[in-house]
Amino acid sequence: MQAKYRVVRGEFHRHSEVSGDGGNDGSLLEQWRYMLDAAYMDWVGCCDHDNGGGREYTWWITQKLTDVFYTPGKFVPMFSYERSVPYPEGHRNVVFAKRGIRTLPRLPRTDETPAVRAPDTLMLYKYLKRFNGIVASHTSGTNMGTDWRDNDPLTEPVVEIYQGDRQNYEMPGAPRSNNADDSIGGWRPKGFVNLALDMGYKLAFQASSDHISTHMSYCNIVASSLTRESLLEAFQKRHVYGSTDNILAEFTSGPNLMGDAFSTSKPPDFKVKLTGTAPFAKVTVIKDGKSVYSSQPGKANVEFGWRDASPAAGKQSYYYVRGEQQDGEVVWVSPMWITYTGK
């Protein structure tokens, strides 16, 4: 029987005055008002820096409000915080489904060169395994980003590909992407997400806001139900995609969907369905960092099939979809990782 899913819209990178740099973001309660009343989100992680620098009261009030606003089946807040370690290790946003987990202290940061495994990041992965959490790197192409020296596929299954407060870190030249002359927060080209994908990392895409920005970055989860446990499971399966507007996306290959990794004896065959908020100017299928198919639909509802006619036997390739609307809004549909066996 085919599994049934629903798309739930939210994000897990907002700040309030609880953060040391959150003076322009408003109070913690104002963030909840935005998420519930203005943005009308299905889920959220209110993600201040270490829940207020790890202070007892701000950690407690953040935990408490996350439960106060929990309405099973309607609105699901997750327990989250931002852990800010400068480049080359990187800022990351942590998400848990369980209350009461303390923020994690720091170990000394590694140097930019040589590129060695970072003890602090490895400690973070162990902590996440212990308490069943996930984490996502953000603004990876900036001084807050990373050179991708570390990854753990079980605990870091997603990346913040786009941030409403700043830019897109998908690849050079992509829509809304930073560059050497225009990079908010510093220029670190080793942090582009396509480099991590080329290294074999399996990262789904999500978009979140960080500071100030509203109604322009969404983490859309393809989940079986609207519960904390279901949302965490969807993260772990990489059934997630990012967008700058309320864009619906389906990306499947047989019974598999975005985020899945699998093998096939037949050339990979895909179905794409996008429901936009404006006509799409361009839709692109990307394989291993290169455009392999594009169209200019000129309509808001787009549906098509595409087959890879030249897969390499024995090689694992990643495929994802980018949709660009005529009004400039964008959707990044997370990859599938497919090994063509040729048999």
C-alpha positions as CSV (number, residue, x, y, z in Angstrom):
1,M,0.0,0.0,0.0
2,Q,1.3,3.4,-1.0
3,A,2.2,5.6,2.1
4,K,0.2,8.8,2.5
5,Y,2.0,12.1,3.3
6,R,1.1,15.7,3.9
7,V,3.2,18.8,3.4
8,V,3.7,20.8,6.6
9,R,5.2,24.3,6.4
10,G,7.4,25.9,9.0
11,E,11.1,26.7,9.8
12,F,13.6,26.4,12.7
13,H,15.8,29.4,12.6
14,R,14.1,32.4,14.1
15,H,15.4,34.7,16.8
16,S,14.1,37.0,19.5
17,E,15.5,39.5,22.0
18,V,16.6,36.4,24.0
19,S,19.6,36.2,21.5
20,G,22.4,38.6,22.1
21,D,22.1,39.8,18.5
22,G,18.3,39.7,18.5
23,G,17.5,43.3,19.5
24,N,15.6,44.0,16.2
25,D,13.7,40.8,16.3
26,G,11.2,41.6,19.1
27,S,10.3,39.6,22.1
28,L,10.0,35.8,22.4
29,L,6.2,36.0,22.5
30,E,6.1,38.2,19.4
31,Q,7.9,35.4,17.5
32,W,5.2,33.0,18.5
33,R,2.5,35.6,17.4
34,Y,4.2,35.8,14.0
35,M,4.5,32.0,13.6
36,L,0.9,31.3,14.7
37,D,-1.1,34.3,13.5
38,A,0.8,36.1,10.7
39,A,2.6,33.2,8.9
40,Y,0.1,30.6,10.0
41,M,2.7,27.9,10.1
42,D,2.1,24.2,10.8
43,W,5.3,23.7,12.8
44,V,8.3,25.8,14.0
45,G,11.5,25.8,16.0
46,C,12.1,29.0,17.9
47,C,15.8,28.9,17.7
48,D,17.7,31.5,19.8
49,H,21.5,31.2,20.4
50,D,21.8,28.4,23.0
51,N,18.3,29.3,24.1
52,G,19.7,32.6,25.4
53,G,23.4,31.8,26.0
54,G,22.5,28.7,28.0
55,R,21.1,30.7,30.8
56,E,18.8,28.8,33.1
57,Y,15.8,31.1,32.9
58,T,15.8,31.7,29.1
59,W,16.3,28.0,28.5
60,W,13.4,27.2,30.8
61,I,11.0,29.8,29.3
62,T,11.9,28.6,25.8
63,Q,11.2,25.0,26.7
64,K,8.0,25.9,28.5
65,L,6.6,28.0,25.6
66,T,7.4,25.3,23.2
67,D,5.0,23.1,25.1
68,V,2.4,25.8,25.8
69,F,1.8,26.4,22.1
70,Y,1.8,22.7,21.1
71,T,-1.6,21.8,19.6
72,P,-1.3,18.2,18.3
73,G,-2.6,17.9,14.8
74,K,-2.7,21.6,14.3
75,F,0.5,23.3,15.3
76,V,3.7,21.5,16.4
77,P,6.6,23.4,17.9
78,M,9.9,21.6,18.1
79,F,12.6,22.1,20.8
80,S,15.5,23.8,19.0
81,Y,18.4,26.3,19.3
82,E,21.2,27.7,17.3
83,R,24.8,26.6,18.1
84,S,27.1,29.3,16.6
85,V,30.7,28.1,15.9
86,P,32.5,30.3,13.3
87,Y,34.0,29.1,10.0
88,P,35.4,26.5,9.2
89,E,33.2,24.5,11.6
90,G,30.0,26.4,11.1
91,H,26.8,27.6,12.7
92,R,24.2,24.9,13.1
93,N,20.6,24.7,14.2
94,V,19.6,21.8,16.5
95,V,16.1,20.2,16.7
96,F,14.7,17.8,19.2
97,A,11.2,16.2,19.6
98,K,11.8,15.8,23.4
99,R,11.7,18.4,26.1
100,G,14.4,19.0,28.7
101,I,17.6,18.6,26.8
102,R,20.3,21.1,27.7
103,T,22.4,23.1,25.2
104,L,25.8,21.7,24.5
105,P,29.0,23.6,25.6
106,R,31.9,24.2,23.2
107,L,35.3,22.7,22.6
108,P,38.1,24.8,21.1
109,R,37.6,25.5,17.4
110,T,40.0,24.0,14.8
111,D,42.1,26.2,12.4
112,E,41.1,26.8,8.8
113,T,44.2,24.8,7.7
114,P,44.9,22.0,7.7
115,A,41.3,20.8,7.3
116,V,41.0,18.2,10.1
117,R,38.0,16.7,11.8
118,A,36.6,19.1,14.3
119,P,36.3,17.7,17.9
120,D,33.5,20.1,18.7
121,T,31.4,19.0,15.8
122,L,32.1,15.3,16.4
123,M,31.0,15.9,20.0
124,L,27.8,17.5,18.7
125,Y,27.0,14.5,16.6
126,K,27.4,12.1,19.6
127,Y,25.1,14.4,21.7
128,L,22.5,14.3,18.9
129,K,22.7,10.5,18.7
130,R,22.3,10.3,22.5
131,F,19.1,12.4,22.6
132,N,17.7,11.6,19.1
133,G,18.1,15.0,17.5
134,I,19.1,16.5,14.1
135,V,21.1,19.5,13.1
136,A,21.4,21.7,10.0
137,S,24.3,23.9,8.9
138,H,23.3,27.5,7.9
139,T,24.8,30.2,5.7
140,S,27.4,27.7,4.7
141,G,29.2,30.1,2.2
142,T,29.9,32.8,4.8
143,N,32.0,33.4,7.9
144,M,29.3,31.6,9.8
145,G,29.6,28.6,7.5
146,T,31.7,25.5,7.0
147,D,34.2,23.9,4.5
148,W,32.3,20.6,5.0
149,R,35.1,19.0,7.0
150,D,32.5,17.1,8.9
151,N,29.2,15.3,8.3
152,D,27.2,12.6,10.0
153,P,24.3,11.3,7.8
154,L,22.3,10.1,10.8
155,T,22.3,13.4,12.7
156,E,22.9,16.0,9.9
157,P,20.5,15.1,7.2
158,V,19.5,18.6,6.1
159,V,21.1,21.9,5.2
160,E,19.7,25.5,5.2
161,I,20.2,26.1,1.5
162,Y,18.6,29.5,1.6
163,Q,18.2,32.1,4.4
164,G,15.7,34.9,4.3
165,D,18.0,37.3,6.1
166,R,20.8,36.6,3.7
167,Q,21.2,34.5,0.5
168,N,21.2,31.2,-1.3
169,Y,24.2,28.8,-0.9
170,E,23.2,26.1,-3.4
171,M,26.0,26.7,-6.0
172,P,27.7,29.6,-7.7
173,G,25.4,31.5,-10.1
174,A,22.2,30.0,-8.7
175,P,19.2,32.3,-8.1
176,R,19.7,34.6,-5.0
177,S,23.2,33.1,-4.6
178,N,26.0,35.0,-2.9
179,N,29.2,35.8,-4.8
180,A,32.7,37.4,-4.1
181,D,31.3,40.9,-4.6
182,D,28.0,40.4,-2.8
183,S,28.1,38.1,0.2
184,I,26.3,39.1,3.3
185,G,28.4,37.9,6.3
186,G,31.6,37.2,4.5
187,W,32.7,35.2,1.4
188,R,33.6,31.5,1.9
189,P,33.2,29.7,-1.4
190,K,34.2,26.3,0.0
191,G,30.8,26.4,1.8
192,F,28.6,26.0,-1.3
193,V,26.2,23.1,-0.8
194,N,27.0,21.5,-4.2
195,L,30.5,20.9,-2.9
196,A,29.1,18.9,0.0
197,L,26.9,16.9,-2.4
198,D,29.9,16.2,-4.6
199,M,31.7,14.9,-1.5
200,G,28.9,12.3,-1.2
201,Y,27.1,14.0,1.7
202,K,23.3,13.3,1.7
203,L,21.7,16.6,2.6
204,A,18.1,17.6,2.1
205,F,17.3,21.2,1.5
206,Q,15.4,23.6,3.8
207,A,15.0,27.4,4.1
208,S,14.7,29.4,7.2
209,S,14.7,33.1,8.1
210,D,17.2,33.9,10.9
211,H,16.8,37.5,11.8
212,I,14.0,40.0,10.9
213,S,12.9,38.4,7.6
214,T,9.3,37.3,7.3
215,H,7.2,35.4,4.7
216,M,10.2,34.5,2.5
217,S,11.8,31.2,3.7
218,Y,10.1,28.0,4.6
219,C,11.1,24.5,5.6
220,N,8.5,22.2,4.1
221,I,8.3,18.7,5.6
222,V,6.7,15.7,3.8
223,A,5.4,13.9,6.9
224,S,2.9,11.1,7.6
225,S,1.2,13.2,10.4
226,L,1.5,16.4,12.3
227,T,3.2,15.2,15.5
228,R,6.7,15.9,16.9
229,E,7.7,12.3,16.3
230,S,6.5,12.3,12.7
231,L,8.3,15.5,11.9
232,L,11.6,14.3,13.4
233,E,11.3,11.0,11.4
234,A,10.7,13.0,8.2
235,F,13.9,15.0,8.9
236,Q,15.9,11.9,9.5
237,K,14.6,10.5,6.2
238,R,15.4,13.8,4.4
239,H,11.7,14.2,3.3
240,V,12.1,18.0,3.3
241,Y,12.4,20.8,0.8
242,G,13.0,24.6,0.9
243,S,11.1,27.4,-0.7
244,T,10.7,31.2,-0.5
245,D,6.9,31.1,-0.8
246,N,4.0,28.7,-0.2
247,I,5.0,26.4,-3.1
248,L,4.0,22.7,-3.1
249,A,6.4,20.2,-4.5
250,E,6.4,16.5,-5.3
251,F,9.4,14.7,-6.6
252,T,9.3,10.9,-7.0
253,S,10.9,7.9,-8.7
254,G,8.6,4.9,-8.5
255,P,7.8,4.4,-4.8
256,N,10.7,6.7,-3.7
257,L,10.5,10.4,-2.9
258,M,12.8,13.3,-2.3
259,G,15.5,12.5,0.2
260,D,15.6,8.7,-0.5
261,A,18.7,6.8,-1.5
262,F,18.2,3.5,-3.5
263,S,19.5,1.3,-6.3
264,T,17.8,0.4,-9.5
265,S,18.5,-1.8,-12.5
266,K,16.6,0.5,-14.9
267,P,17.5,4.0,-15.9
268,P,16.1,6.4,-13.2
269,D,12.7,7.7,-14.1
270,F,11.2,10.7,-12.3
271,K,7.9,12.5,-11.8
272,V,7.9,16.2,-10.9
273,K,4.8,18.2,-9.8
274,L,5.0,21.8,-8.6
275,T,2.1,24.0,-7.5
276,G,3.3,27.6,-7.4
277,T,2.0,30.9,-6.2
278,A,2.8,32.4,-9.6
279,P,3.7,31.0,-13.1
280,F,7.1,29.3,-13.3
281,A,9.7,30.9,-15.5
282,K,12.0,28.0,-15.3
283,V,12.2,24.5,-13.9
284,T,15.5,22.7,-13.8
285,V,16.5,19.1,-13.1
286,I,20.1,18.9,-11.7
287,K,22.2,15.8,-11.7
288,D,25.6,15.7,-10.0
289,G,25.8,19.5,-9.9
290,K,24.9,20.1,-13.6
291,S,21.6,21.0,-15.3
292,V,20.4,18.0,-17.3
293,Y,16.9,19.2,-18.2
294,S,15.1,22.5,-18.1
295,S,11.8,24.0,-19.3
296,Q,10.1,27.3,-19.3
297,P,6.5,26.4,-18.4
298,G,4.9,29.8,-18.0
299,K,2.3,28.5,-15.7
300,A,1.8,28.0,-12.0
301,N,0.9,24.3,-12.1
302,V,3.7,22.2,-13.6
303,E,3.8,18.4,-14.0
304,F,6.2,16.3,-16.1
305,G,8.2,13.1,-16.2
306,W,11.9,12.8,-17.0
307,R,14.2,9.8,-17.5
308,D,18.0,9.8,-17.2
309,A,18.9,8.3,-20.6
310,S,22.7,8.0,-19.8
311,P,23.2,6.8,-16.2
312,A,26.7,5.3,-15.4
313,A,26.5,1.8,-14.1
314,G,27.7,1.3,-10.6
315,K,27.8,5.1,-9.9
316,Q,25.7,6.8,-7.3
317,S,24.3,10.1,-8.6
318,Y,22.2,12.8,-7.0
319,Y,19.2,14.4,-8.7
320,Y,17.2,17.4,-7.5
321,V,14.8,20.1,-8.9
322,R,14.9,23.9,-8.8
323,G,11.8,25.9,-9.7
324,E,12.0,29.6,-10.4
325,Q,8.8,31.6,-10.6
326,Q,8.3,34.7,-12.8
327,D,8.0,36.8,-9.6
328,G,11.4,35.6,-8.4
329,E,10.2,33.1,-5.8
330,V,12.1,29.8,-5.7
331,V,11.7,26.2,-4.6
332,W,14.6,23.8,-4.0
333,V,13.3,20.2,-4.1
334,S,15.7,17.9,-2.2
335,P,17.8,15.3,-3.9
336,M,17.4,11.6,-4.4
337,W,20.6,9.5,-4.5
338,I,20.4,6.7,-7.0
339,T,22.8,3.9,-7.9
340,Y,22.1,2.5,-11.3
341,T,23.2,-1.2,-11.2
342,G,22.8,-1.8,-15.0
343,K,21.5,-5.3,-14.2
